[in-house]
Amino acid sequence: PFLVAPDPLKMETSLAVVAQRAGFKEQIMSLWQPKGIGSDPPSLTVKEVSIHIPGSIEVLVLPVYTNTKVIEVKTLLEERLSVSPGYIRLVHKQGPNYRVHQDNEEIARKVTVHGIKSFKRVEAQYSLPHIIIGAGHIGLKLAMTWIMEGYSNFVLFDRKGQVGGTSWIDQANSTSRLQTEVGVYHLQYHEHNDWPLWAVENPWPSRDKLLEHFQEVSEKFGILPHCRMNTNVKSLNVVGRDYWSQTYELTIKTKGKDEEVVKGASVAFFPGNLTNPKRVTYPGEDTFDGDIVYGISSQFDYSKVRGNSVMIVGSG
C-alpha cells in the first residue's frame, strides 16, 4: 500500500558505491572542518583517501582536506554504517611497519579499516521482539512504520480492548473533534501515501470517526496480529549494564490469564498525553438541583443541555 521512494543511503547500498555518485564530493567536503596551525589560515588543499577492508575487494575513496583528522573519518563511518563508537580502527603503513592511526593524527592517503566486513550498513539482528506499549495514535504509527519497512519482529500491548488509546477512548466524548488540520494525524498519511479521501472533506473528524479510522487502518495494514489487547504492563526491568546489549523484562497481565514475564530487545512507551482534569468541589454542590459534570468522556448525556442554561468553568 505504500510507495517507497529510492533512498541513496539505504542499508543495501554500499557507501563505496555512494561515494562514486555525482554530488557526493560536495556533500562530504561540507562535513570536514579545515584546520590551521596557530594563527595560520586553514589549508583547503584536497586529497583522496583510499580505505580498504582486509579480505574484501571493496574500496572506499573519500575526498578530504590534507589536515582532516582520523577521528572525523571514523565518526563518519560509525554514523553511516551504524557501528558502535570506538569499534572501528584505522591502520596505515609507516615505513616498513603498520600501526594503528591515532584519532588526533591527519588521515593517511591509504588505510585499512578493522571492525567492519563491508561498507554496507548491516541491519542489526535481534533475537527478542521489540515492544510497543500503547495502541494510541503514536503506538499505531510506529507499528505501521515498521510494517512499511518490512519489519515484523514486534509486539504491541494495550490495556484496552480496542485500538485508539486512552485519550480518544476514555477522555474524549462524542462531541470531541480532532484539532490537527488536514491529514497529518491520519495513520496512513505518509510522504508517499495520501490521507483518506473522507479527510479531504472532513479534516476535523469526531472521536467516533477517528476510532473507526484507527480500527480500519490497523486491520488493513496488518497491525492487529501484532497486538495483545486487554493486557496491562505492570512492571518493566532493564537487564544488563551495557547499553548496546541491554534487554528488557516486562511483567504483563492479560484479562482472563495469569501474569507472565515477556522479554524484549527494546521498549517504546506511549502512555498518552492527556490526563484527567483537576477535580474541585465547590460549596453548595450538595444542594444544587442540577447536573455538575466534567467535559470529558461520555459519562453524561449531553443532549440534556439543550434548552437549558449552562455555566462552563474553564477556558481550556
Kinemage of the C-alpha trace (Angstrom):
@kinemage 1
@onewidth
@group {chain A} dominant
@subgroup {mainchain}
@vectorlist {calphas} color= white
{ca pro a 1} P 0.000 0.000 0.000
{ca phe a 2} L 2.976 2.331 0.398
{ca leu a 3} L 5.111 3.615 -2.455
{ca val a 4} L 8.602 3.954 -1.027
{ca ala a 5} L 10.985 6.249 -2.896
{ca pro a 6} L 14.556 5.033 -3.507
{ca asp a 7} L 16.998 6.079 -0.799
{ca pro a 8} L 20.660 6.504 -1.833
{ca leu a 9} L 21.805 5.630 1.691
{ca lys a 10} L 19.620 2.580 2.290
{ca met a 11} L 21.225 -0.336 4.125
{ca glu a 12} L 21.754 -2.398 0.979
{ca thr a 13} L 23.693 0.396 -0.750
{ca ser a 14} L 27.434 0.296 -0.120
{ca leu a 15} L 28.986 3.578 0.968
{ca ala a 16} L 31.774 2.802 -1.514
{ca val a 17} L 29.163 2.922 -4.302
{ca val a 18} L 27.519 6.060 -2.950
{ca ala a 19} L 30.936 7.780 -2.901
{ca gln a 20} L 31.152 7.427 -6.696
{ca arg a 21} L 27.914 9.286 -7.375
{ca ala a 22} L 27.656 12.826 -8.641
{ca gly a 23} L 27.450 15.399 -5.895
{ca phe a 24} L 28.990 13.171 -3.226
{ca lys a 25} L 32.253 15.127 -3.106
{ca glu a 26} L 30.483 18.414 -2.382
{ca gln a 27} L 28.321 16.748 0.237
{ca ile a 28} L 31.180 15.048 2.034
{ca met a 29} L 33.551 18.025 1.969
{ca ser a 30} L 30.995 20.049 3.901
{ca leu a 31} L 31.412 17.618 6.808
{ca trp a 32} L 35.133 18.190 7.322
{ca gln a 33} L 36.475 21.040 9.399
{ca pro a 34} L 39.587 22.609 7.772
{ca lys a 35} L 42.148 23.496 10.412
{ca gly a 36} L 45.098 25.851 10.564
{ca ile a 37} L 48.206 25.744 12.732
{ca gly a 38} L 48.423 28.574 15.222
{ca ser a 39} L 47.451 31.824 13.535
{ca asp a 40} L 47.897 30.361 10.042
{ca pro a 41} L 44.736 30.053 7.970
{ca pro a 42} L 43.406 26.513 7.424
{ca ser a 43} L 44.604 24.599 4.397
{ca leu a 44} L 41.917 23.962 1.791
{ca thr a 45} L 44.031 21.537 -0.243
{ca val a 46} L 42.085 18.405 -1.031
{ca lys a 47} L 43.432 14.858 -1.172
{ca glu a 48} L 41.856 11.444 -1.681
{ca val a 49} L 41.946 8.728 0.957
{ca ser a 50} L 41.577 5.079 -0.065
{ca ile a 51} L 40.092 2.900 2.670
{ca his a 52} L 40.393 -0.871 2.281
{ca ile a 53} L 38.739 -3.710 4.199
{ca pro a 54} L 41.047 -6.711 4.761
{ca gly a 55} L 39.839 -9.685 2.714
{ca ser a 56} L 37.392 -7.588 0.676
{ca ile a 57} L 37.579 -6.058 -2.798
{ca glu a 58} L 35.570 -3.013 -1.664
{ca val a 59} L 37.477 0.257 -1.637
{ca leu a 60} L 36.038 3.493 -0.307
{ca val a 61} L 37.587 6.623 -1.792
{ca leu a 62} L 36.929 9.747 0.265
{ca pro a 63} L 37.913 13.324 -0.627
{ca val a 64} L 39.268 15.095 2.467
{ca tyr a 65} L 41.382 18.087 3.374
{ca thr a 66} L 45.084 17.447 3.890
{ca asn a 67} L 44.629 18.053 7.610
{ca thr a 68} L 41.382 16.103 8.129
{ca lys a 69} L 41.760 14.090 11.318
{ca val a 70} L 41.339 10.348 11.802
{ca ile a 71} L 38.521 10.880 14.317
{ca glu a 72} L 36.481 12.715 11.674
{ca val a 73} L 36.695 9.798 9.232
{ca lys a 74} L 35.992 7.235 11.949
{ca thr a 75} L 32.948 9.189 13.103
{ca leu a 76} L 31.639 9.339 9.537
{ca leu a 77} L 31.995 5.568 9.129
{ca glu a 78} L 30.390 4.857 12.504
{ca glu a 79} L 27.374 7.054 11.774
{ca arg a 80} L 26.805 5.915 8.176
{ca leu a 81} L 27.348 2.218 8.926
{ca ser a 82} L 25.609 2.174 12.341
{ca val a 83} L 28.712 0.906 14.132
{ca ser a 84} L 29.142 1.361 17.868
{ca pro a 85} L 31.519 4.257 18.763
{ca gly a 86} L 35.089 3.135 19.352
{ca tyr a 87} L 34.660 -0.142 17.475
{ca ile a 88} L 36.403 0.895 14.267
{ca arg a 89} L 40.211 1.011 13.963
{ca leu a 90} L 42.148 2.523 11.071
{ca val a 91} L 45.602 1.155 10.268
{ca his a 92} L 48.214 2.673 7.952
{ca lys a 93} L 51.725 1.823 6.839
{ca gln a 94} L 54.571 3.844 8.304
{ca gly a 95} L 57.901 2.867 6.821
{ca pro a 96} L 58.175 -0.933 6.847
{ca asn a 97} L 55.584 -1.324 9.626
{ca tyr a 98} L 51.838 -0.991 10.084
{ca arg a 99} L 50.455 0.959 13.004
{ca val a 100} L 47.068 1.982 14.369
{ca his a 101} L 46.089 5.504 13.315
{ca gln a 102} L 45.555 7.708 16.372
{ca asp a 103} L 42.432 9.860 16.471
{ca asn a 104} L 44.323 13.173 16.557
{ca glu a 105} L 46.510 12.378 13.532
{ca glu a 106} L 45.935 13.559 9.972
{ca ile a 107} L 44.378 10.762 7.947
{ca ala a 108} L 46.850 8.972 5.661
{ca arg a 109} L 46.200 8.522 1.949
{ca lys a 110} L 45.933 4.729 2.201
{ca val a 111} L 44.447 2.998 5.242
{ca thr a 112} L 42.782 -0.288 6.126
{ca val a 113} L 39.724 -0.370 8.354
{ca his a 114} L 39.158 -3.023 11.005
{ca gly a 115} L 35.853 -3.661 12.778
{ca ile a 116} L 33.602 -3.898 9.725
{ca lys a 117} L 33.179 -6.501 6.993
{ca ser a 118} L 31.607 -4.248 4.384
{ca phe a 119} L 30.852 -0.633 3.578
{ca lys a 120} L 27.183 -1.592 3.567
{ca arg a 121} L 25.216 -0.679 6.644
{ca val a 122} L 24.385 -4.024 8.244
{ca glu a 123} L 20.953 -4.348 9.783
{ca ala a 124} L 21.155 -5.298 13.445
{ca gln a 125} L 19.701 -8.689 14.300
{ca tyr a 126} L 17.571 -9.130 17.402
{ca ser a 127} L 16.588 -12.474 18.882
{ca leu a 128} L 13.945 -10.793 21.049
{ca pro a 129} L 10.969 -8.805 19.780
{ca his a 130} L 10.703 -5.035 20.078
{ca ile a 131} L 7.857 -3.929 22.323
{ca ile a 132} L 5.396 -1.070 21.919
{ca ile a 133} L 3.304 -0.081 24.935
{ca gly a 134} L 0.169 1.821 23.968
{ca ala a 135} L -2.119 1.342 20.955
{ca gly a 136} L -2.973 5.002 20.550
{ca his a 137} L -2.063 7.163 17.578
{ca ile a 138} L 1.726 7.155 18.103
{ca gly a 139} L 1.962 3.478 19.038
{ca leu a 140} L -0.021 2.510 15.942
{ca lys a 141} L 2.031 4.882 13.796
{ca leu a 142} L 5.283 3.256 14.940
{ca ala a 143} L 3.851 -0.198 14.257
{ca met a 144} L 2.784 0.913 10.783
{ca thr a 145} L 6.234 2.370 10.082
{ca trp a 146} L 7.900 -0.922 10.961
{ca ile a 147} L 5.460 -2.860 8.795
{ca met a 148} L 6.052 -0.417 5.952
{ca glu a 149} L 9.790 -1.107 6.231
{ca gly a 150} L 9.236 -4.847 6.201
{ca tyr a 151} L 9.963 -5.383 9.900
{ca ser a 152} L 7.693 -7.765 11.774
{ca asn a 153} L 9.504 -8.773 14.975
{ca phe a 154} L 7.484 -6.659 17.401
{ca val a 155} L 4.501 -6.866 19.722
{ca leu a 156} L 2.155 -4.113 20.892
{ca phe a 157} L 0.493 -4.163 24.334
{ca asp a 158} L -2.524 -2.134 25.424
{ca arg a 159} L -4.813 -2.499 28.422
{ca lys a 160} L -7.848 -1.539 26.349
{ca gly a 161} L -9.897 -3.965 24.292
{ca gln a 162} L -9.642 -1.849 21.133
{ca val a 163} L -7.048 0.315 19.429
{ca gly a 164} L -7.268 4.082 19.730
{ca gly a 165} L -5.639 4.948 23.023
{ca thr a 166} L -6.787 6.355 26.357
{ca ser a 167} L -7.142 9.909 25.073
{ca trp a 168} L -9.770 9.042 22.460
{ca ile a 169} L -11.451 6.087 24.166
{ca asp a 170} L -11.752 7.401 27.721
{ca gln a 171} L -11.183 11.137 27.784
{ca ala a 172} L -12.813 12.351 24.574
{ca asn a 173} L -16.580 12.319 24.177
{ca ser a 174} L -18.975 12.148 21.261
{ca thr a 175} L -18.653 15.910 20.665
{ca ser a 176} L -14.827 15.896 20.656
{ca arg a 177} L -13.132 16.591 17.345
{ca leu a 178} L -9.596 16.453 16.044
{ca gln a 179} L -7.890 19.851 16.158
{ca thr a 180} L -4.976 18.975 13.862
{ca glu a 181} L -5.743 20.075 10.306
{ca val a 182} L -5.806 18.018 7.132
{ca gly a 183} L -4.238 14.550 7.146
{ca val a 184} L -1.141 14.617 9.318
{ca tyr a 185} L -2.940 12.864 12.175
{ca his a 186} L -4.366 10.128 9.982
{ca leu a 187} L -2.478 6.882 10.364
{ca gln a 188} L -1.656 6.120 6.749
{ca tyr a 189} L -0.564 9.674 5.946
{ca his a 190} L 2.989 9.485 4.593
{ca glu a 191} L 5.141 11.350 2.120
{ca his a 192} L 4.399 8.588 -0.402
{ca asn a 193} L 0.848 7.834 0.712
{ca asp a 194} L -2.016 10.336 0.876
{ca trp a 195} L -4.596 10.733 3.635
{ca pro a 196} L -8.000 9.036 3.253
{ca leu a 197} L -10.490 10.542 0.827
{ca trp a 198} L -13.038 11.310 3.531
{ca ala a 199} L -10.455 13.511 5.296
{ca val a 200} L -10.432 15.909 2.336
{ca glu a 201} L -13.996 16.997 3.090
{ca asn a 202} L -13.814 16.331 6.824
{ca pro a 203} L -10.337 17.320 8.086
{ca trp a 204} L -11.514 17.540 11.721
{ca pro a 205} L -13.219 14.192 12.355
{ca ser a 206} L -15.092 13.319 15.524
{ca arg a 207} L -13.905 10.917 18.175
{ca asp a 208} L -16.095 8.131 16.802
{ca lys a 209} L -14.797 8.642 13.270
{ca leu a 210} L -11.186 8.592 14.454
{ca leu a 211} L -11.663 5.386 16.432
{ca glu a 212} L -13.301 3.822 13.392
{ca his a 213} L -10.361 5.010 11.282
{ca phe a 214} L -7.768 3.567 13.697
{ca gln a 215} L -9.530 0.187 13.643
{ca glu a 216} L -9.893 0.080 9.847
{ca val a 217} L -6.287 1.040 9.178
{ca ser a 218} L -4.981 -1.427 11.797
{ca glu a 219} L -6.885 -4.188 10.028
{ca lys a 220} L -5.916 -3.117 6.511
{ca phe a 221} L -2.200 -2.734 7.142
{ca gly a 222} L -1.732 -5.806 9.329
{ca ile a 223} L -1.163 -4.187 12.720
{ca leu a 224} L -3.736 -6.204 14.670
{ca pro a 225} L -1.864 -9.558 14.522
{ca his a 226} L 0.928 -7.852 16.467
{ca cys a 227} L -1.417 -6.505 19.156
{ca arg a 228} L -2.124 -8.028 22.551
{ca met a 229} L -5.142 -6.123 23.776
{ca asn a 230} L -6.657 -6.220 27.282
{ca thr a 231} L -3.083 -6.527 28.528
{ca asn a 232} L -1.679 -4.369 31.305
{ca val a 233} L 2.083 -3.905 31.623
{ca lys a 234} L 2.614 -3.988 35.388
{ca ser a 235} L 6.386 -3.554 35.597
{ca leu a 236} L 9.498 -3.164 33.458
{ca asn a 237} L 13.071 -4.080 34.352
{ca val a 238} L 16.282 -3.345 32.466
{ca val a 239} L 18.555 -6.373 32.158
{ca gly a 240} L 22.295 -5.704 31.757
{ca arg a 241} L 24.514 -2.658 32.195
{ca asp a 242} L 25.928 -2.291 28.687
{ca tyr a 243} L 23.632 -0.026 26.686
{ca trp a 244} L 24.181 -1.812 23.374
{ca ser a 245} L 23.302 -5.248 24.756
{ca gln a 246} L 20.594 -4.373 27.273
{ca thr a 247} L 17.295 -6.236 27.168
{ca tyr a 248} L 14.023 -5.674 28.978
{ca glu a 249} L 11.732 -7.857 31.075
{ca leu a 250} L 8.077 -6.890 31.363
{ca thr a 251} L 5.540 -8.351 33.739
{ca ile a 252} L 2.184 -8.353 31.987
{ca lys a 253} L -1.358 -9.354 32.910
{ca thr a 254} L -3.829 -10.192 30.165
{ca lys a 255} L -7.508 -10.210 31.072
{ca gly a 256} L -8.556 -13.741 31.987
{ca lys a 257} L -4.980 -15.054 32.141
{ca asp a 258} L -2.219 -15.382 34.727
{ca glu a 259} L 0.651 -12.924 34.972
{ca glu a 260} L 3.604 -13.659 32.727
{ca val a 261} L 7.042 -12.243 32.002
{ca val a 262} L 7.987 -11.315 28.441
{ca lys a 263} L 11.385 -10.233 27.184
{ca gly a 264} L 12.126 -7.591 24.571
{ca ala a 265} L 15.054 -6.039 22.738
{ca ser a 266} L 13.661 -2.506 23.147
{ca val a 267} L 10.621 -0.739 24.549
{ca ala a 268} L 8.717 2.191 23.043
{ca phe a 269} L 6.381 3.632 25.674
{ca phe a 270} L 3.356 5.743 24.650
{ca pro a 271} L 1.043 6.110 27.670
{ca gly a 272} L -0.975 9.025 26.257
{ca asn a 273} L -0.513 12.750 26.781
{ca leu a 274} L -3.965 13.694 28.075
{ca thr a 275} L -4.864 13.295 31.728
{ca asn a 276} L -7.935 13.519 33.888
{ca pro a 277} L -8.707 17.108 34.894
{ca lys a 278} L -8.238 18.512 38.346
{ca arg a 279} L -11.459 17.938 40.238
{ca val a 280} L -12.733 20.694 42.508
{ca thr a 281} L -15.684 20.575 44.875
{ca tyr a 282} L -17.433 23.953 45.127
{ca pro a 283} L -19.504 24.998 48.130
{ca gly a 284} L -23.163 24.306 47.500
{ca glu a 285} L -22.718 21.390 45.116
{ca asp a 286} L -24.546 19.140 47.530
{ca thr a 287} L -27.652 21.346 47.407
{ca phe a 288} L -27.552 22.239 43.696
{ca asp a 289} L -30.563 20.808 41.920
{ca gly a 290} L -28.889 20.096 38.590
{ca asp a 291} L -26.072 18.225 36.895
{ca ile a 292} L -22.413 19.005 37.637
{ca val a 293} L -20.148 17.142 35.235
{ca tyr a 294} L -16.679 17.282 33.736
{ca gly a 295} L -16.399 17.822 29.994
{ca ile a 296} L -14.621 14.584 29.228
{ca ser a 297} L -15.595 11.017 28.417
{ca ser a 298} L -19.181 10.003 27.750
{ca gln a 299} L -20.417 9.677 31.325
{ca phe a 300} L -23.002 12.428 30.781
{ca asp a 301} L -25.857 12.616 28.296
{ca tyr a 302} L -25.035 15.924 26.580
{ca ser a 303} L -28.482 16.103 24.992
{ca lys a 304} L -29.707 17.274 28.405
{ca val a 305} L -28.101 20.699 27.947
{ca arg a 306} L -30.336 21.631 25.044
{ca gly a 307} L -32.803 24.351 26.008
{ca asn a 308} L -31.159 24.865 29.382
{ca ser a 309} L -28.844 27.480 30.873
{ca val a 310} L -25.320 26.106 31.195
{ca met a 311} L -22.282 27.532 33.000
{ca ile a 312} L -18.843 26.470 31.774
{ca val a 313} L -15.905 26.691 34.199
{ca gly a 314} L -12.501 26.718 32.472
{ca ser a 315} L -11.435 28.056 29.097
{ca gly a 316} L -9.175 25.179 28.001
